Structure formats: C-alpha cells, structure tokens
Amino acid sequence: MRNVDLHCHSTVSDGLLSPTAVVDLAARGGVDMLALTDHDDVAGLAEAGVAATARGIRLIPGVEISVTWDRLTIHVVGLRIDPQHPALLAGLAAIRAGRRLRAERMAEDLARAGIPGALAGARAFASSDEMIGRTHFARFLVQQGRARNVAAVFRRYLVRGKPGYVAHAWVSLDDALGWIHAAGGVAVLAHPGRYKVGSEGMRRLLLDFRALGGKAVEVVTGNHTREQVSRFAGLAEAYGFACSRGSDYHGPGESFTLPGQLPPLPAGCVPVWQAFA
C-alpha cells in the first residue's frame, strides 16, 4: 500500500509548520502522496507543490471547509481541487471574512471573563487576521499560563458553555460540496468520529453527504480509535463511500500522530486515491 496522507495543516491556517516544512516532515515519514488541506484557504498549495516536486512526493491540492450542518460544525475535505477556481476562491474568502468577525467576538467574551488582549495574542500565532481561529486563541491561553497545553485549553475555554465560545454559522453542506465539485474536486467527510451526533445523526449526515455528491469518508485519521476505524470502514462500505486516510497533522505537540505513521486502511476499504491516477 502507498503511504498516503490526505489531511495536513500548515501555518496558512492553524498549523505550526510552513507548507515546505510540512512536506519535509512527510518526506521523512515516507509519505509518497500528500494533501495539504488548510482550513478555508489554499494559499499554501503553491509553496507545498514546489517542495513536493523537489522531494519526489505527489501533492494532491486540498482544502478543509468549515460547514454548519444541523446546527453542528463539521469539516469537509476537498481533494484534487483546482485551487484557482473562482467559485471556490470566492466561497473561501467569504468564510474567512466570517472567521475574522468571530475572532473579535471571542476576544470580547474572553475579556469579560478577565482575559484581556486575547485578539492581539491570538493574532501573533496566525498567518493573517482572516485565519484567526480557536487554535490560535488556545496557543495564546497556553502562553498566558491559563492551561498547560492546547488540549487542556479546550476543556476550560472556547467550547460551548465556556469562556470564549461563540456560536457561529459556517457555510451549508450544499455550498461546500458545490464549490469542491465546481473546482473538479472530490469531497471527503473529515474525522467523523469527532461529531457528537449519535447513530441516527450519523446516518442522516452520511445520507445528506451522499445525496450532495460526497464521495469518501475519512476512516483512518489521527484522532480515531481502533474501534472508530472499524466502525467507519463499515459505514463507508454500507453507504457506498470510498475511504480516506489522513493524519490531520497540525504541528509538534498538538497532533496524535505524524505524517507517514498512520495504520493502513482496513481490508475491504476502497481507497479514495484510486481515483487520482
């Protein structure tokens, strides 16, 4: 089996490494097909492409789009996209504008909780004002001694019912898949094990995703347990989806696994990358 990683992040969104450094790390891990899938932005793909060519890695242009489905935030990875497609670029720009407004509201809520300067603090960890997200605020809170690491931040802040949480409406599933398809891409449901929807909710999500042209489910990913890998491999087969594999790597100390160190897809899975010949 090829060593494939179809979900990674760089400093263009909320990763800690530059696009070139992500490719370097993947090369050291033996990855031969890599997708850079920054949140709501494709600005790192050109740099990653140059680095991948130099290292003999096939780069699959990608993006991870933030979606609101049934009042829940989910993520959809677009693979093999045309990163210059006008509809995709316009849609991603609109999402980033919403991110900026959300960041301002998050900082205001943290200030009310006695944590001033959060917007400037988060900005120091972000590539641009448009890309400030919860992870950047989390790094600021760690820096301020509010928690020992990013994972601990998300137990005390920035989640529903905690200081810094701001409800936000992302784009619809219909819009996200429409942009991916317009750009010639393949839509993958990212890390489904993270969504607290129950069995019936997952059934509805998979049916909606399939009805809108979604083609694959991320079965092997950095934060899926062995049981979740088995479960989503079975669901992919039952609903007719191909299977994807991606570390969801964000950087040293913040990720469950390194690029290149994921287990293989379970037997019987149809790899989504078979369509990338």
Secondary structure as GFF3:
##gff-version 3
##sequence-region A 1 277
A	DSSP	beta_strand	4	8	.	.	.	ID=ss1
A	DSSP	alpha_helix	19	28	.	.	.	ID=ss2
A	DSSP	beta_strand	33	36	.	.	.	ID=ss3
A	DSSP	alpha_helix	45	55	.	.	.	ID=ss4
A	DSSP	beta_strand	58	69	.	.	.	ID=ss5
A	DSSP	beta_strand	72	79	.	.	.	ID=ss6
A	DSSP	alpha_helix	86	112	.	.	.	ID=ss7
A	DSSP	alpha_helix	118	123	.	.	.	ID=ss8
A	DSSP	three_ten_helix	129	131	.	.	.	ID=ss9
A	DSSP	alpha_helix	134	143	.	.	.	ID=ss10
A	DSSP	alpha_helix	150	156	.	.	.	ID=ss11
A	DSSP	alpha_helix	173	182	.	.	.	ID=ss12
A	DSSP	beta_strand	186	189	.	.	.	ID=ss13
A	DSSP	three_ten_helix	192	194	.	.	.	ID=ss14
A	DSSP	alpha_helix	198	211	.	.	.	ID=ss15
A	DSSP	beta_strand	216	221	.	.	.	ID=ss16
A	DSSP	alpha_helix	226	239	.	.	.	ID=ss17
A	DSSP	beta_strand	242	246	.	.	.	ID=ss18
A	DSSP	three_ten_helix	272	276	.	.	.	ID=ss19
###
